[in-house]
């Protein structure tokens, strides 16, 4: 079964964030808002904030809902995956949990050793 042995994908983008498509969609809407701020001369309270906030809230709610469903379907495997991989924002470092100290490694060096 390979990548899907636990019942869900954990490789590729899914090894960096659990919901890469949701993260990208939210980022796009935030960027649209920031472009609107730049186009209005730095006015942070403009009409585009409504769409950006509503769609970000929609994806937040959908993400937490699908997390709950997946955790119910694969309780042990998905709980481990949740501890290892962040939901939307990738970690640029990892704490070395084997020695239980604050020594960190960059994500690039950890991934290249695999």
N, C-alpha and C positions, 0 to 999 in steps of 0.2 A: 504494500500500500504506500510505502514511502512517506511523502510529505503529509498524507492524510491519515496516518496510522492512529492518531488520537481522535479523528473525526472532523478536524478542521485544519485549514492551512496555517502553517507557522513559518514558512520560508519566504524569501524575497522581501517585499515591502512589509509583509506581516511579521517579519522577525524584528522590524524596527518600531512599528506602531500596530496596535490591534485593529484599528479602523482607518487604513490609509485613504480610502476613497472619501470618507466623511471628513477627515482632516484636510484633504485637498479642497473639497467643496467649501468648507468654512473659510479656508484661507483665501479662496477666490472672492468670496463675498466681502471679506474684510478688505481685500485689495481694491475692489470696486468702490467701497466706501472711501478709502484713502485717496483714490484718484479723484473722487468727487470733492473731497476736502481741498486737494491741490487746485482743482479747477475753479473752486469758489473763493480762491484767495486765502485759504487757511481757515475758513468758517467750519468749525467742527460740528455745529448744529445745523445740518442741512437735511434735505428731504431723503437722501440716500441712507441715512442712519436707520430708518424704519425697516427697509428691506434687509439690510445687513444684520440687524439685531434679530429680526423674526426668523430669518433662515438659519442663523447660528443657533438660536434657541431650538428650532426644529431638529437640527442635526444633533444637538446635545441630548435632547429627549429621546430621539430615535436610537442614538448610540447607547445610552444607558438601558433602554428597553431591550435592545438586542443582546447586550451584555448579560442581562438578567436571564433571558431565554436560553442563551448558550450555556451559561453556568448551570442552569437547571438540567440541560441535556447532557452535559459532560462535566459533572461536578468536580472531580479530582483533577483531571487533565487541564481543564480551563482555569481552575484556580491557580495552578502552577504557572500557566501561561500568563495570567493576569499579574502575578508577582514579578515575572521576568520581563514583560513587555508593556510599555506605557500605552494608554488609550489613544491619545491624539498627538501629543508633542513628543518627538523622539528624544531620548537621553543622549547627550553627547559624551557621557562618561558612565562608567559602571563601577559600583563599589565592590571591592573584592570580598565576597561573603564567606569565602573559605577561611580566611584569617580573621574575619569579623573586625576589621579595622577600617580606617577611612582612606586607605590606599586606593587610588582610582586609576583606571586605564581608559584610553580613548576608545571610542566605538570602532574606529578604523582598525586599530591594532588588535582588538579582540576579534573582529570579524575576519581579519586576514590570517589569524592563527588557526581557524577552523578548517 
